[in-house]
Amino acid sequence: MTGNLVALEQVIAQNNKTSQEPPLPLVRKLPPPEPFPLECLGETMEPAARGIHDKTQAPIAMCGQSILAAATLAVQPHARVKLPQGQISPTSSFFLTVAASGERKSAVDGYALWAARKHETNLRVQYEFDFEEWKIDHQIWKKNRDKIVNNKKATGLETKVDLEALGPEPKPPLEPSILAGEPTIQGLLKQFQVGQMSQGLFNDEGGAFLGGYAWSQEQKLSSGAILSSLWSGQPISRPRSGEGAAKYISGKLLAAHLMVQPNIASDLLSDPVLKDQGLLSRFLVSAPTSTTGSRTWKEPKPESDIALNRFGACLLDLLEMKPTTVEGRDNELEPPVLELDAGARQVCIEFYNEVETNSGRGGELAEISGLANKAMEQAVRLAGVLTIIHNSCATHINRSHMIDGIYLSKYYLAEALRLHGAAQINTELKIASGLLDWLHDKNLRHICPSLVYQKGPNNLRDSKAAKSALKILEDHNWLRPVEGGTTIDGTRYNEAWKVVRKPVKQ
């Protein structure tokens, strides 16, 4: 009997000890990412990425992302790709890098994009000269047209022949910008109307773009659809929205690389509207492990500058190369098509089958089926960029570049799986955190499920959601079960918890 009492006392003591454990923060740490496949970038891009890492000590995956995105901007006006099923797609890609403040995002992008900025400077110088010429030509054209029209008013003679001989109104030169940092969606479309045919949406603080009006609840579906169309290389139809606005925009290409803070990325990747619309499956996402705290001073290697100069010169040649346009339309791109050679087509189909097999119900990729459905196309697009960087005159994608594109695509699938799981958990934790704030704001000492789904936050107004959030708070020691229940506001509840207060800061 004495032994049983001792055992019971030990159990009670253990239970009391467990129940008094301090609350845990409502956060989850991401599992580590797989290494970025830098060796797949080729003999020009890999050394450049390593050079940026050497000079900035930023995460190597961020350096790889920036180099690949910059290369995509340079390549997209000069090559499209033909998929195994015959579909023609751009080489454009949208990249998203998740990194906190202090990860040297601006420095990384600065090194990767120096050729694009140099090209913009060259375009601006030429634009100023061309614009002055256009003003003179336009003044002469307008003076002659006014003369013809006024002559008709004076004489009543037909002027159609004279107007035809005069020719169409001279068009102003294209505006020189190719890098759009913080545009609205409508501003981006306007830029395509008056500016360069190939544009890059690059921002090392992408939250400034994603936090704008275009991504409000009322606008995000429309904004996502427009970006999806640009990713696909499809024409965009839109209502007139001001003087000079085009109803129909075609032959335009957009590459993108947004660097965003982890909390913004979490909201974006768990957004049900953008997930259902399909935009999220078009982003190639990387969330590298931080290097902050390990970046002790070291002198950059001389070969880093050599590699970056070589990469920049390659991009500058492509950026300044005259692109192919639609016949008779000098402001609509129609890049040549890269086809897969026999070896590339074989490994591409094998990759497609592998992804498809793992995308069904219960498959490893089932939770990211949207991205998985585009994995083969993403791989071919990436292989197209690798091909043109290697040889700007190439007409086919070979097996080696296709394999590299596949390895890159597999990396992004792995990252999507990792981040999808974290986003799902973070969503549940945010809901539970909202419930905890509500409990503390109401200064409640005890709580039960029915009070949560009857009076609690709007997103917990059903029994299943309320119990799920309560369980999370219990697991994190913010709620402690009351054995046998308790009375709350005069009503007895058999299932109830005591609310743990937040520690008072000294």
KESE-6550 format. One line per field, with one value per residue (C-alpha): x, z, y; residue in three letters; residue number from 1. Coordinates in steps of 0.2 Angstrom, whole numbers, plus 5000, padded with zeros to 4 digits. Example, Ala and Ser with C-alpha at 12.3 -4.5 7.8 and 13.67 -1.06 7.14 Angstrom:
c1 [5062/5068] $
c3 [5039/5036] $
c2 [4978/4995] $
residuo [ALA/SER] $
num [1/2] $
//
This chain:
c1 [5000/5014/5023/5007/5005/5023/5021/5005/5014/5028/5015/5006/5023/5028/5011/5013/5031/5025/5010/5022/5034/5036/5026/5035/5035/5023/5036/5044/5061/5063/5073/5089/5088/5097/5113/5110/5116/5129/5138/5124/5126/5140/5157/5152/5138/5145/5162/5151/5140/5155/5163/5148/5149/5167/5165/5149/5149/5130/5122/5128/5110/5106/5121/5115/5098/5103/5115/5102/5089/5101/5105/5087/5083/5097/5092/5073/5072/5084/5076/5061/5060/5050/5043/5042/5023/5026/5022/5032/5037/5048/5064/5057/5057/5051/5063/5059/5073/5068/5081/5080/5087/5106/5109/5117/5103/5107/5125/5122/5109/5121/5135/5123/5114/5129/5128/5109/5112/5126/5114/5101/5114/5118/5100/5097/5111/5104/5086/5091/5098/5083/5070/5077/5077/5059/5053/5060/5052/5036/5035/5038/5025/5012/5016/5013/4997/4990/4994/4985/4970/4969/4970/4955/4945/4950/4947/4936/4947/4950/4965/4966/4980/4990/4988/4993/5008/5013/5013/5009/5013/5031/5032/5043/5058/5056/5059/5076/5072/5072/5073/5056/5059/5042/5029/5011/5004/4996/5012/5021/5009/5011/5030/5028/5018/5030/5046/5058/5050/5060/5059/5065/5055/5070/5069/5080/5066/5051/5039/5038/5031/5020/5014/5006/4989/4990/4991/4976/4962/4952/4966/4977/4967/4969/4987/4991/4982/4992/5009/5004/5001/5017/5026/5017/5022/5003/4995/4986/4969/4963/4951/4957/4963/4968/4974/4985/4982/4982/4968/4980/4998/5008/5026/5032/5043/5046/5059/5058/5068/5060/5070/5058/5058/5053/5037/5031/5036/5026/5010/5013/5016/5001/4990/4975/4970/4987/4988/4972/4975/4992/5004/5013/5017/5026/5039/5056/5059/5074/5076/5094/5102/5108/5127/5125/5137/5150/5156/5172/5183/5193/5200/5191/5200/5206/5198/5181/5182/5188/5173/5161/5168/5167/5149/5144/5152/5142/5126/5130/5133/5116/5107/5114/5110/5096/5081/5070/5052/5036/5037/5029/5029/5045/5039/5033/5046/5046/5063/5070/5065/5077/5072/5078/5090/5086/5096/5089/5071/5074/5080/5066/5052/5060/5060/5041/5037/5046/5037/5020/5022/5025/5012/4996/4987/4999/5014/5028/5024/5005/5005/5014/5005/5004/5023/5026/5014/5026/5042/5047/5043/5053/5068/5067/5066/5082/5091/5087/5095/5110/5112/5111/5124/5135/5132/5122/5120/5114/5098/5096/5097/5108/5107/5120/5111/5095/5101/5107/5090/5082/5094/5089/5071/5073/5081/5066/5054/5063/5063/5044/5041/5051/5043/5025/5026/5032/5019/5005/5012/5015/4997/4990/5002/4997/4978/4983/4993/4978/4968/4981/4980/4961/4962/4974/4965/4949/4959/4951/4957/4949/4943/4933/4929/4912/4917/4930/4919/4904/4913/4931/4941/4931/4942/4939/4920/4918/4922/4935/4946/4943/4949/4964/4970/4967/4977/4992/4991/4991/5005/5015/5010/5000/4984/4984/4970/4958/4955/4936/4932/4927/4914/4915/4903/4891/4891/4899/4911/4918/4932/4942/4959/4968/4975/4994/4998/5012/5028/5029/5045/5056] $
c3 [5000/5005/4988/4978/4988/4984/4965/4965/4973/4960/4946/4953/4956/4938/4931/4941/4935/4917/4919/4925/4911/4903/4887/4871/4857/4843/4829/4819/4813/4795/4791/4782/4763/4750/4743/4728/4712/4708/4697/4685/4680/4668/4665/4664/4677/4691/4693/4693/4707/4717/4714/4722/4736/4739/4738/4749/4759/4756/4755/4740/4734/4734/4723/4711/4710/4706/4693/4685/4685/4677/4664/4660/4658/4644/4636/4635/4620/4610/4613/4616/4619/4611/4624/4620/4616/4604/4614/4612/4628/4633/4642/4655/4673/4690/4705/4723/4736/4755/4765/4781/4782/4783/4771/4758/4745/4738/4736/4728/4715/4712/4706/4696/4687/4683/4664/4664/4672/4660/4645/4653/4653/4635/4630/4639/4630/4613/4618/4621/4603/4595/4605/4598/4580/4583/4589/4573/4562/4571/4570/4551/4549/4559/4550/4533/4539/4546/4529/4519/4531/4530/4511/4511/4522/4510/4493/4497/4487/4493/4503/4505/4492/4500/4518/4511/4503/4520/4529/4547/4562/4567/4583/4597/4602/4615/4633/4639/4656/4657/4676/4685/4704/4712/4698/4700/4688/4677/4677/4671/4657/4653/4653/4640/4629/4628/4633/4629/4624/4636/4655/4671/4688/4700/4718/4733/4745/4736/4750/4743/4727/4735/4748/4736/4730/4716/4730/4740/4742/4729/4716/4719/4708/4693/4697/4698/4681/4672/4679/4674/4657/4655/4662/4649/4635/4631/4625/4638/4635/4646/4647/4642/4658/4653/4638/4626/4636/4625/4625/4619/4623/4614/4610/4628/4640/4658/4669/4688/4704/4720/4737/4751/4770/4778/4785/4769/4760/4772/4769/4750/4749/4760/4750/4745/4731/4722/4725/4716/4703/4699/4701/4715/4704/4692/4705/4708/4726/4737/4755/4759/4777/4784/4784/4797/4811/4801/4789/4797/4786/4771/4756/4740/4727/4711/4701/4708/4698/4683/4683/4686/4672/4660/4665/4663/4646/4640/4646/4639/4622/4623/4629/4615/4602/4591/4595/4582/4580/4572/4554/4551/4570/4577/4595/4596/4600/4591/4597/4588/4595/4603/4600/4611/4602/4604/4620/4628/4623/4631/4648/4648/4645/4659/4671/4666/4670/4686/4692/4686/4695/4711/4709/4712/4728/4741/4731/4737/4726/4728/4740/4727/4711/4703/4703/4699/4684/4677/4683/4665/4657/4670/4667/4648/4651/4662/4650/4636/4647/4650/4631/4625/4639/4633/4614/4608/4591/4597/4589/4600/4618/4621/4633/4645/4647/4649/4663/4671/4669/4677/4692/4695/4693/4706/4718/4716/4719/4735/4741/4737/4747/4762/4762/4758/4774/4784/4777/4782/4799/4800/4795/4809/4821/4816/4819/4836/4840/4836/4848/4861/4858/4860/4876/4883/4877/4885/4901/4901/4915/4908/4891/4883/4865/4864/4870/4856/4841/4848/4853/4847/4832/4816/4808/4823/4822/4820/4832/4822/4820/4838/4845/4833/4839/4857/4855/4848/4863/4875/4866/4868/4886/4884/4890/4904/4905/4920/4927/4929/4920/4928/4929/4917/4919/4929/4917/4920/4906/4907/4895/4900/4901/4912/4902/4905/4906/4896/4907/4913/4906/4919] $
c2 [5000/5012/5008/5012/5029/5033/5029/5040/5054/5053/5053/5069/5077/5073/5080/5096/5098/5096/5108/5122/5121/5139/5143/5140/5153/5151/5149/5135/5133/5128/5112/5116/5117/5106/5114/5125/5116/5129/5117/5117/5135/5132/5139/5157/5158/5147/5156/5173/5166/5160/5177/5187/5175/5178/5197/5198/5182/5181/5164/5155/5151/5169/5172/5158/5165/5182/5176/5165/5179/5191/5179/5175/5194/5195/5178/5180/5192/5180/5163/5153/5134/5120/5108/5089/5090/5104/5119/5135/5144/5159/5157/5169/5164/5172/5170/5173/5173/5173/5182/5193/5211/5211/5196/5209/5207/5224/5220/5203/5211/5225/5213/5202/5216/5228/5223/5227/5244/5248/5243/5255/5269/5266/5265/5282/5290/5284/5289/5307/5308/5298/5309/5325/5318/5312/5329/5337/5323/5324/5343/5342/5328/5338/5354/5345/5336/5353/5360/5346/5347/5366/5365/5354/5366/5381/5372/5357/5346/5328/5325/5306/5304/5318/5310/5293/5301/5309/5293/5288/5298/5296/5285/5291/5280/5267/5273/5266/5257/5239/5236/5240/5240/5245/5247/5245/5232/5245/5255/5239/5237/5255/5253/5239/5250/5264/5255/5241/5224/5214/5220/5214/5215/5215/5221/5217/5223/5214/5218/5236/5228/5214/5226/5239/5242/5228/5215/5221/5208/5217/5217/5202/5190/5202/5206/5188/5184/5198/5192/5174/5179/5188/5172/5162/5175/5177/5193/5204/5211/5225/5239/5257/5265/5283/5292/5282/5266/5250/5237/5224/5221/5207/5202/5207/5197/5198/5191/5193/5191/5197/5196/5196/5195/5178/5185/5192/5176/5166/5176/5175/5157/5152/5164/5154/5166/5166/5148/5144/5157/5149/5163/5154/5139/5150/5156/5147/5150/5148/5151/5149/5148/5164/5168/5182/5179/5169/5183/5187/5199/5191/5199/5195/5184/5193/5179/5185/5201/5192/5180/5194/5204/5189/5186/5204/5205/5190/5198/5215/5207/5199/5214/5225/5212/5217/5205/5197/5205/5201/5205/5222/5226/5232/5233/5214/5201/5185/5176/5161/5144/5132/5114/5099/5087/5068/5066/5081/5076/5058/5064/5078/5065/5054/5069/5072/5054/5054/5070/5064/5048/5057/5070/5059/5057/5051/5055/5065/5080/5080/5095/5106/5099/5116/5118/5100/5101/5115/5107/5100/5117/5126/5114/5117/5136/5135/5124/5136/5150/5139/5135/5153/5159/5145/5149/5164/5156/5139/5132/5116/5112/5097/5083/5091/5107/5098/5088/5104/5112/5096/5097/5115/5111/5097/5109/5121/5107/5102/5120/5121/5106/5112/5129/5123/5113/5127/5139/5127/5126/5144/5147/5136/5145/5162/5157/5150/5166/5177/5166/5169/5188/5187/5178/5190/5205/5199/5195/5178/5166/5151/5145/5131/5127/5133/5150/5151/5147/5157/5173/5171/5177/5176/5163/5151/5151/5132/5118/5110/5125/5131/5114/5114/5131/5127/5111/5121/5133/5118/5110/5126/5128/5143/5133/5121/5108/5110/5092/5089/5106/5123/5136/5151/5166/5155/5140/5123/5116/5099/5103/5119/5126/5139/5153/5157/5175/5183/5186/5204/5212/5219] $
residuo [MET/THR/GLY/ASN/LEU/VAL/ALA/LEU/GLU/GLN/VAL/ILE/ALA/GLN/ASN/ASN/LYS/THR/SER/GLN/GLU/PRO/PRO/LEU/PRO/LEU/VAL/ARG/LYS/LEU/PRO/PRO/PRO/GLU/PRO/PHE/PRO/LEU/GLU/CYS/LEU/GLY/GLU/THR/MET/GLU/PRO/ALA/ALA/ARG/GLY/ILE/HIS/ASP/LYS/THR/GLN/ALA/PRO/ILE/ALA/MET/CYS/GLY/GLN/SER/ILE/LEU/ALA/ALA/ALA/THR/LEU/ALA/VAL/GLN/PRO/HIS/ALA/ARG/VAL/LYS/LEU/PRO/GLN/GLY/GLN/ILE/SER/PRO/THR/SER/SER/PHE/PHE/LEU/THR/VAL/ALA/ALA/SER/GLY/GLU/ARG/LYS/SER/ALA/VAL/ASP/GLY/TYR/ALA/LEU/TRP/ALA/ALA/ARG/LYS/HIS/GLU/THR/ASN/LEU/ARG/VAL/GLN/TYR/GLU/PHE/ASP/PHE/GLU/GLU/TRP/LYS/ILE/ASP/HIS/GLN/ILE/TRP/LYS/LYS/ASN/ARG/ASP/LYS/ILE/VAL/ASN/ASN/LYS/LYS/ALA/THR/GLY/LEU/GLU/THR/LYS/VAL/ASP/LEU/GLU/ALA/LEU/GLY/PRO/GLU/PRO/LYS/PRO/PRO/LEU/GLU/PRO/SER/ILE/LEU/ALA/GLY/GLU/PRO/THR/ILE/GLN/GLY/LEU/LEU/LYS/GLN/PHE/GLN/VAL/GLY/GLN/MET/SER/GLN/GLY/LEU/PHE/ASN/ASP/GLU/GLY/GLY/ALA/PHE/LEU/GLY/GLY/TYR/ALA/TRP/SER/GLN/GLU/GLN/LYS/LEU/SER/SER/GLY/ALA/ILE/LEU/SER/SER/LEU/TRP/SER/GLY/GLN/PRO/ILE/SER/ARG/PRO/ARG/SER/GLY/GLU/GLY/ALA/ALA/LYS/TYR/ILE/SER/GLY/LYS/LEU/LEU/ALA/ALA/HIS/LEU/MET/VAL/GLN/PRO/ASN/ILE/ALA/SER/ASP/LEU/LEU/SER/ASP/PRO/VAL/LEU/LYS/ASP/GLN/GLY/LEU/LEU/SER/ARG/PHE/LEU/VAL/SER/ALA/PRO/THR/SER/THR/THR/GLY/SER/ARG/THR/TRP/LYS/GLU/PRO/LYS/PRO/GLU/SER/ASP/ILE/ALA/LEU/ASN/ARG/PHE/GLY/ALA/CYS/LEU/LEU/ASP/LEU/LEU/GLU/MET/LYS/PRO/THR/THR/VAL/GLU/GLY/ARG/ASP/ASN/GLU/LEU/GLU/PRO/PRO/VAL/LEU/GLU/LEU/ASP/ALA/GLY/ALA/ARG/GLN/VAL/CYS/ILE/GLU/PHE/TYR/ASN/GLU/VAL/GLU/THR/ASN/SER/GLY/ARG/GLY/GLY/GLU/LEU/ALA/GLU/ILE/SER/GLY/LEU/ALA/ASN/LYS/ALA/MET/GLU/GLN/ALA/VAL/ARG/LEU/ALA/GLY/VAL/LEU/THR/ILE/ILE/HIS/ASN/SER/CYS/ALA/THR/HIS/ILE/ASN/ARG/SER/HIS/MET/ILE/ASP/GLY/ILE/TYR/LEU/SER/LYS/TYR/TYR/LEU/ALA/GLU/ALA/LEU/ARG/LEU/HIS/GLY/ALA/ALA/GLN/ILE/ASN/THR/GLU/LEU/LYS/ILE/ALA/SER/GLY/LEU/LEU/ASP/TRP/LEU/HIS/ASP/LYS/ASN/LEU/ARG/HIS/ILE/CYS/PRO/SER/LEU/VAL/TYR/GLN/LYS/GLY/PRO/ASN/ASN/LEU/ARG/ASP/SER/LYS/ALA/ALA/LYS/SER/ALA/LEU/LYS/ILE/LEU/GLU/ASP/HIS/ASN/TRP/LEU/ARG/PRO/VAL/GLU/GLY/GLY/THR/THR/ILE/ASP/GLY/THR/ARG/TYR/ASN/GLU/ALA/TRP/LYS/VAL/VAL/ARG/LYS/PRO/VAL/LYS/GLN] $
num [1/2/3/4/5/6/7/8/9/10/11/12/13/14/15/16/17/18/19/20/21/22/23/24/25/26/27/28/29/30/31/32/33/34/35/36/37/38/39/40/41/42/43/44/45/46/47/48/49/50/51/52/53/54/55/56/57/58/59/60/61/62/63/64/65/66/67/68/69/70/71/72/73/74/75/76/77/78/79/80/81/82/83/84/85/86/87/88/89/90/91/92/93/94/95/96/97/98/99/100/101/102/103/104/105/106/107/108/109/110/111/112/113/114/115/116/117/118/119/120/121/122/123/124/125/126/127/128/129/130/131/132/133/134/135/136/137/138/139/140/141/142/143/144/145/146/147/148/149/150/151/152/153/154/155/156/157/158/159/160/161/162/163/164/165/166/167/168/169/170/171/172/173/174/175/176/177/178/179/180/181/182/183/184/185/186/187/188/189/190/191/192/193/194/195/196/197/198/199/200/201/202/203/204/205/206/207/208/209/210/211/212/213/214/215/216/217/218/219/220/221/222/223/224/225/226/227/228/229/230/231/232/233/234/235/236/237/238/239/240/241/242/243/244/245/246/247/248/249/250/251/252/253/254/255/256/257/258/259/260/261/262/263/264/265/266/267/268/269/270/271/272/273/274/275/276/277/278/279/280/281/282/283/284/285/286/287/288/289/290/291/292/293/294/295/296/297/298/299/300/301/302/303/304/305/306/307/308/309/310/311/312/313/314/315/316/317/318/319/320/321/322/323/324/325/326/327/328/329/330/331/332/333/334/335/336/337/338/339/340/341/342/343/344/345/346/347/348/349/350/351/352/353/354/355/356/357/358/359/360/361/362/363/364/365/366/367/368/369/370/371/372/373/374/375/376/377/378/379/380/381/382/383/384/385/386/387/388/389/390/391/392/393/394/395/396/397/398/399/400/401/402/403/404/405/406/407/408/409/410/411/412/413/414/415/416/417/418/419/420/421/422/423/424/425/426/427/428/429/430/431/432/433/434/435/436/437/438/439/440/441/442/443/444/445/446/447/448/449/450/451/452/453/454/455/456/457/458/459/460/461/462/463/464/465/466/467/468/469/470/471/472/473/474/475/476/477/478/479/480/481/482/483/484/485/486/487/488/489/490/491/492/493/494/495/496/497/498/499/500/501/502/503/504/505/506] $
//
